[in-house]
Amino acid sequence: MAGLRMGLLLAMLCCCTGCGMQYWYQEGKTFDQCYEDHRTCYEELAELSELTGLGDRELDIIDDCMRRKGYRPVLGNSLPPRTRSVRPNRSIHYRLKGLAGSLDQE
């Protein structure tokens, strides 16, 4: 029983601190470029869905679009130091990913 309590406590701690939070990231892309690419993925989604909400199908469309643009999901603690990031709003959907991009223009 104590092990179960400890496991639940650790799970709650991870949720509260953002443990495991993922961000769309592509090396060499600035944050502004990432933001713009993400916006165009939402435009693509609008053509394929009625946008009455973000469910699993809608997130699959966005995920596919971002992957086709060369982005990959990266854990927050794996992002390079000079990276700007915006956390995902998990109150909308638990699978949402944040955005991250370089601060330096390359």
C-alpha positions as CSV (number, residue, x, y, z in Angstrom):
1,M,0.0,0.0,0.0
2,A,2.9,2.4,0.8
3,G,4.4,1.6,-2.7
4,L,1.1,2.6,-4.3
5,R,0.9,5.9,-2.4
6,M,4.5,6.7,-3.4
7,G,3.8,5.9,-7.0
8,L,0.7,8.1,-7.0
9,L,2.7,10.9,-5.3
10,L,5.4,10.7,-7.9
11,A,2.9,10.7,-10.8
12,M,1.2,13.8,-9.3
13,L,4.6,15.5,-8.9
14,C,5.5,14.9,-12.5
15,C,2.2,16.3,-13.7
16,C,2.6,19.4,-11.6
17,T,6.2,20.1,-12.6
18,G,5.8,19.4,-16.3
19,C,7.8,16.2,-16.3
20,G,7.5,14.6,-19.7
21,M,6.2,17.7,-21.4
22,Q,7.0,17.6,-25.1
23,Y,7.7,20.4,-27.6
24,W,7.9,20.6,-31.3
25,Y,11.5,21.4,-32.2
26,Q,13.7,21.4,-35.3
27,E,17.4,22.2,-35.0
28,G,18.3,25.3,-36.9
29,K,14.7,26.8,-36.8
30,T,14.0,29.9,-34.9
31,F,11.0,30.1,-32.5
32,D,9.2,32.5,-35.0
33,Q,9.7,29.9,-37.8
34,C,8.4,27.2,-35.6
35,Y,5.4,29.3,-34.6
36,E,4.6,30.1,-38.2
37,D,4.9,26.4,-39.3
38,H,2.6,25.4,-36.4
39,R,0.1,28.1,-37.5
40,T,0.0,26.7,-41.1
41,C,-0.6,23.2,-39.7
42,Y,-3.7,24.6,-38.0
43,E,-4.8,26.1,-41.3
44,E,-4.4,22.6,-42.9
45,L,-6.5,21.2,-40.0
46,A,-9.2,23.8,-40.7
47,E,-9.5,22.4,-44.3
48,L,-9.8,18.8,-43.0
49,S,-12.0,19.3,-39.9
50,E,-14.9,21.4,-38.7
51,L,-12.7,22.5,-35.7
52,T,-15.5,21.9,-33.1
53,G,-12.8,20.9,-30.7
54,L,-9.4,19.2,-30.5
55,G,-9.7,15.5,-30.3
56,D,-7.3,12.7,-31.1
57,R,-8.1,12.9,-34.9
58,E,-7.3,16.6,-35.0
59,L,-4.1,16.2,-33.0
60,D,-3.0,13.4,-35.3
61,I,-3.5,15.8,-38.3
62,I,-1.3,18.5,-36.6
63,D,1.3,15.9,-35.5
64,D,1.5,14.6,-39.1
65,C,1.9,18.1,-40.5
66,M,4.6,19.1,-38.1
67,R,6.5,15.9,-38.8
68,R,6.3,16.5,-42.5
69,K,7.8,19.9,-41.9
70,G,10.8,18.2,-40.2
71,Y,9.9,18.8,-36.5
72,R,10.1,16.2,-33.9
73,P,8.7,16.0,-30.4
74,V,11.4,16.7,-27.8
75,L,11.2,16.6,-24.0
76,G,11.6,20.0,-22.4
77,N,14.7,19.0,-20.4
78,S,16.4,17.9,-23.7
79,L,16.0,21.3,-25.4
80,P,19.2,23.3,-26.1
81,P,20.0,26.2,-23.7
82,R,19.4,29.1,-26.2
83,T,15.9,28.0,-27.0
84,R,12.6,29.9,-26.5
85,S,9.6,27.7,-25.7
86,V,5.9,28.0,-25.0
87,R,4.3,25.3,-22.9
88,P,1.3,23.5,-24.2
89,N,-2.1,24.2,-22.7
90,R,-2.9,20.8,-21.4
91,S,-6.3,21.9,-20.2
92,I,-7.4,21.7,-23.9
93,H,-6.0,18.2,-24.5
94,Y,-3.4,16.1,-22.7
95,R,-1.6,15.3,-26.0
96,L,-0.8,18.9,-27.0
97,K,2.8,19.7,-27.5
98,G,4.5,23.0,-26.9
99,L,6.6,24.9,-29.4
100,A,10.4,25.5,-29.2
101,G,12.9,27.2,-31.4
102,S,16.3,28.8,-31.4
103,L,16.8,32.3,-30.1
104,D,19.6,32.8,-32.6
105,Q,18.9,33.6,-36.3
106,E,20.9,31.2,-38.5
